[in-house]
C-alpha cells in the first residue's frame, strides 16, 4: 500500500473513531507521523477528500496548517468503482477481512443504483463495527 493510501485510510479511521461528521487535523503533525512532507498530506486531502466523494475541506495556513474535513450530503452516493476501491482499502489495512470484503463487494455490485449501493455498504459496515 502506497503512502497516499495509508494517509487516506488513517484519516478515514480517525473519522470513524470520532463518530462525527468532521475531524480537525494538523498537516505538520500528520507529516511527521508518516515521515513525509506536509505537501503529501495536502495532496491526499485535495485528491481523495473531494466534494464528489462526499467531503468538504476547510484549510487554515500557519500554526502547523489546520485542516477540517467533514462529510457532506453527497456522501450518500457511491458508484461501483469507488465502492470497490473503498472496500479494497479497508481490507488492505486490515479493518475488514478478505471474506467480509468479498461479501460487501458482492452486495454493492447487486445494488440497483449508487444511492442503494451506499445504503447497503453503510448497513453492512455498521453491522461489522458493532
N, C-alpha and C positions, 0 to 999 in steps of 0.2 A: 504494500500500500504506500502510495506517494505521500509526500509532506502535505500537500493541499488536502488530500482525502483525510489524513489524520486530523488536521486542524478543523475541517468541517465536521467530522464525527465528534470531536471534542466539544465544539460549540453546540451541536445538536444534543449531546448528552447533558451539557450544562442546562439547556432549556428544559430537557425532560426532568432533570433532578429538581430544578427550581419549581416545576409545575406551575409556571407562569407563562404568559404570552410574550414576555420580554426578558432580556438579560442585558447587563452592562458589563463590558469587558475593557481592559486596558491593553492597547496594542503592544506596548513595550513589554509588559509582563508576560503576555502570551508569546511574544517573540523569544524572550529568554527561556520560557518553559519548553519551547520546541527547538531551541537552538537555531533560530533563523532571524532574518531581518524583519523589522516591522512592515516593510512593503509586501512581504509574503502574506502576512495577516490581512493587509488591505486587499491583496489580490483575491484571496479566498472569499472575503466578505463581499467584494464587488461582483464576483462571478457566480457565487453559489447562494447568496442570500439576496436574491433579486425580487422585485415585485411579481414577476412572472412565476416565481417559485413560492410566492406567498409570504414575503418578508418585506419589512420596511426598515431602513437603516438610518440612524442619525449619528453623525460623527462630529466630534469636537477636537480641535487641534490643541496642542500644548498639554503639559502635565501628564505626559505618557500616552496621550491620544485615546480619549474615552470614546467608546462606540456602544451605542444602544441598538440592539437588534430585537425586533418584535414581529410576531406573526400577524398576518392580516387576513381579511376575509377570503381573499383569493386562494388561500391555502386549501380551501375545501375542494379544489380540483387537482387531479394528478393524472397525467397521461401515462400510458403503459411504459414508455421508455424511461421516464423519470421514476416511476414506481419500481421498475427493475433495478435501476441504479441505486435507489434508496435501500431496497431490500439487500442488495449485494453489499453495500457499505456496512449495514447493520450486522450482516453475517461475518464480513471480513474482520471487523473489530471485536467480534465475539459477544455482541449484545443479544443475538439470537442464534440458535443452532442452524446447521445446514437443513435439517428436517423442517424446522419452523420456517426457514426461508423458502423452501420448496412449497410448503402449504400456502404461505402468504402469496407467493408468486402465482400459484395456480388460481387462487381465489381472485386476485387482482385481474388476471387475464380473462376471467369469466364475467367480469363486470360489464354492464351494458354501456356505461359511459364514464367520463372522467370523475364526475361527482360521486357516482356509485362506487367507483374504484377507491376513492378517498375514504368514503364511509366504511367500506369493507376493511380496508387496511387499518384504519383507526380503531375499529372494534376489535380486530384480531390483536393488534399491538397492546391495547388496553387489557385484554384478557391475559396476554403473556406477562405483562408487568404485574398484574395483581397477585 
